[in-house]
């Protein structure tokens, strides 16, 4: 019984998929840039760490473009590869 209880907290949480991130960016900004915090507000059901990892994964796969402004804010937009994935849905 102790083994079941100790493993219950280790259950893996679901991260947002690339498609969910792309669709949310399109909802927020369509063809432009959206602020990362706006994206986080729309995808509130996921933890911040999971969301940041998913954004980084999509950026590594060249699906989104991430820009940082001098004030420290981060803006996201779809690349042409991201649009191709989004349209394929």
Beta strands, then each sheet from edge to edge (+ up, - down):
strand 1: 34-35
strand 2: 64-68
strand 3: 74-78
sheet 1: 1+ 3- 2+
end
